[in-house]
Amino acid sequence: MTPVPPATHASLVRDLRRLGLSRGRTVLVHSSMHRIGPVIGGAATVLSALRTVTGDRACVVAPTHTSNNSTTSPSFREAIAGLDPVGVQRHVRGMDGFDRATTPSYRMGVLAEHVRRHPHSVRSNHPQTSFAAIGPAAEGLMARHRPDCHLGPDSPLGALYDADAVVLLLGVGYAACTAFHLAEYYVAEPPTRAYHCFVGAGPSRRQYDFTDIDLYDGDFDVLGKDLESGDGLVARGRVGQAESRLLPIRTAVDFAVGWLADNR
């Protein structure tokens, strides 16, 4: 089998334009560098290609979530599986509190972490579901994130909806599409639950408790496939070696609101 040559800045720009990403359009990127395959220059090259295509008037946005600072997340349940009560207490004592400037994203991927660490990046201040953005409107997009609103209208997702942004799924499926979570806030009487996490570093660490929508992504792959069946609603193609999708966030959210009402 002939090895596939690594992607370059030029080849990624070509792939992204062929997919339909356009100049001036802010883009929310969910990605897997592993699925994109070898890239000369790694995540920095992917980000540079995105900025080349979208231009200097648009923003590139990535999720920089931190579920590992929460005692009510699947990440926490995974971390304490098999521990006795003493082990659980020890784990909880060792959990870091969220600090917007220093806390790494958790399981969001190499590209998202590269966006977070970029010197011109602006990050929202939610202790669990922050986003980071680069571009002229980054401050405004990231300023809108109430600490008791994970992914709703008072989060960067709401600001991205208002900005008519697009969602780019680079080698990841619809389960990673946070825009669908925004739709959960618009269904009638969405279920809510309590969330607990830690904020602050060192001796200033404290627990932060809030109530928000009971978020669920277990049916997002089915939702996405139904969205894709609509004529022209989702563009598909390859970026590097990654099967990728591009969809307007307003299209995704508006479709999902009706779909959730009918299927949940």
SEVEXRO-666627 format. One record per residue (C-alpha): x, y, z. Coordinates in steps of 0.25 Angstrom, whole numbers, padded with zeros to 4 digits, always signed. Example, Ala and Ser with C-alpha at 12.3 -4.5 7.8 and 13.67 -1.06 7.14 Angstrom:
// SEVEXRO-666627
+0049-0018+0031 +0055-0004+0029 
// end
This chain:
// SEVEXRO-666627
+0000+0000+0000 +0006+0014-0004 +0007+0023+0008 -0002+0035+0008 +0007+0047+0008 +0006+0057+0020 -0004+0068+0019 +0002+0082+0017 -0003+0096+0019 -0006+0097+0004 -0014+0084+0003 -0022+0087+0016 -0026+0100+0010 -0030+0094-0003 -0038+0083+0005 -0045+0093+0014 -0049+0102+0002 -0054+0090-0006 -0062+0086+0007 -0069+0100+0006 -0062+0108+0017 -0062+0122+0012 -0055+0135+0015 -0062+0144+0026 -0069+0133+0033 -0066+0130+0047 -0064+0115+0050 -0066+0106+0062 -0057+0094+0060 -0058+0080+0067 -0046+0072+0062 -0037+0060+0063 -0023+0061+0059 -0022+0046+0058 -0033+0045+0048 -0027+0057+0040 -0014+0048+0039 +0000+0053+0038 +0001+0068+0036 +0014+0076+0033 +0015+0086+0045 +0004+0079+0053 -0008+0086+0059 -0001+0100+0056 -0002+0097+0042 -0017+0093+0043 -0020+0106+0050 -0012+0114+0040 -0020+0107+0029 -0033+0110+0036 -0029+0125+0037 -0024+0126+0023 -0038+0121+0018 -0047+0129+0027 -0038+0142+0027 -0035+0152+0037 -0049+0157+0039 -0054+0144+0044 -0051+0136+0057 -0047+0121+0059 -0053+0116+0071 -0051+0102+0079 -0057+0096+0091 -0047+0096+0103 -0056+0088+0113 -0051+0083+0126 -0060+0072+0131 -0049+0067+0140 -0051+0077+0150 -0065+0073+0153 -0071+0063+0163 -0084+0061+0154 -0077+0058+0141 -0075+0044+0133 -0060+0047+0134 -0061+0047+0150 -0069+0034+0150 -0059+0028+0141 -0047+0033+0150 -0053+0028+0163 -0058+0014+0157 -0053+0003+0166 -0048+0013+0177 -0052+0011+0192 -0058+0023+0199 -0044+0027+0204 -0039+0027+0190 -0050+0035+0185 -0048+0045+0196 -0033+0046+0192 -0036+0048+0177 -0046+0059+0181 -0036+0066+0189 -0026+0065+0178 -0035+0071+0167 -0031+0085+0162 -0040+0096+0161 -0043+0103+0148 -0034+0115+0145 -0037+0122+0131 -0023+0126+0129 -0016+0113+0132 -0025+0101+0133 -0023+0091+0121 -0035+0086+0113 -0038+0072+0115 -0040+0062+0104 -0044+0073+0094 -0032+0069+0085 -0019+0075+0081 -0024+0086+0072 -0034+0091+0082 -0022+0092+0092 -0014+0098+0082 -0025+0109+0080 -0025+0111+0095 -0010+0113+0097 -0009+0122+0085 -0004+0136+0089 -0016+0143+0083 -0026+0134+0089 -0038+0138+0097 -0045+0128+0106 -0059+0128+0112 -0060+0127+0127 -0069+0115+0130 -0062+0106+0139 -0066+0093+0131 -0070+0097+0117 -0061+0108+0113 -0058+0111+0098 -0046+0119+0093 -0046+0128+0080 -0036+0135+0072 -0040+0147+0063 -0045+0161+0063 -0058+0157+0070 -0052+0147+0080 -0055+0156+0092 -0069+0158+0089 -0072+0144+0086 -0065+0139+0098 -0071+0149+0108 -0084+0143+0107 -0083+0131+0116 -0092+0131+0129 -0086+0122+0140 -0099+0114+0141 -0101+0112+0126 -0093+0101+0120 -0096+0102+0105 -0109+0110+0104 -0112+0124+0099 -0104+0131+0110 -0091+0123+0105 -0082+0125+0093 -0091+0116+0085 -0102+0126+0086 -0093+0137+0082 -0088+0128+0070 -0103+0126+0066 -0105+0141+0066 -0092+0142+0057 -0097+0132+0047 -0085+0124+0049 -0082+0110+0043 -0079+0097+0050 -0067+0089+0045 -0066+0074+0049 -0052+0070+0045 -0051+0055+0047 -0061+0054+0058 -0076+0050+0058 -0088+0057+0062 -0087+0053+0077 -0076+0064+0078 -0085+0075+0072 -0088+0084+0083 -0097+0092+0075 -0108+0082+0077 -0107+0084+0092 -0111+0099+0089 -0124+0093+0084 -0127+0085+0097 -0129+0099+0103 -0141+0102+0094 -0150+0090+0095 -0162+0091+0105 -0158+0089+0119 -0144+0083+0118 -0140+0074+0129 -0130+0080+0139 -0120+0075+0149 -0110+0079+0159 -0095+0081+0155 -0083+0082+0164 -0069+0086+0161 -0057+0093+0166 -0052+0107+0163 -0039+0114+0167 -0025+0110+0169 -0017+0105+0181 -0023+0110+0195 -0033+0118+0188 -0040+0106+0182 -0055+0105+0185 -0067+0097+0180 -0076+0103+0171 -0091+0098+0170 -0101+0101+0160 -0113+0096+0153 -0114+0095+0138 -0120+0087+0126 -0118+0072+0128 -0109+0071+0115 -0110+0058+0107 -0102+0054+0094 -0106+0039+0093 -0115+0042+0081 -0107+0052+0074 -0102+0043+0064 -0116+0039+0060 -0120+0054+0060 -0108+0057+0051 -0111+0046+0041 -0125+0051+0040 -0120+0066+0038 -0111+0061+0027 -0122+0054+0020 -0128+0068+0017 -0124+0073+0003 -0111+0082+0004 -0112+0084+0019 -0098+0078+0022 -0086+0078+0013 -0077+0066+0013 -0063+0064+0009 -0049+0060+0013 -0039+0069+0020 -0026+0062+0020 -0030+0048+0023 -0042+0052+0032 -0056+0050+0027 -0062+0064+0031 -0075+0072+0031 -0078+0086+0030 -0092+0092+0034 -0097+0105+0038 -0100+0106+0053 -0114+0112+0051 -0118+0101+0042 -0113+0091+0052 -0119+0097+0064 -0133+0100+0057 -0134+0086+0052 -0129+0080+0065 -0140+0087+0073 -0151+0081+0065 -0144+0067+0064 -0143+0067+0079 -0157+0071+0081 -0161+0059+0073 -0152+0049+0077 -0149+0050+0092 
// end
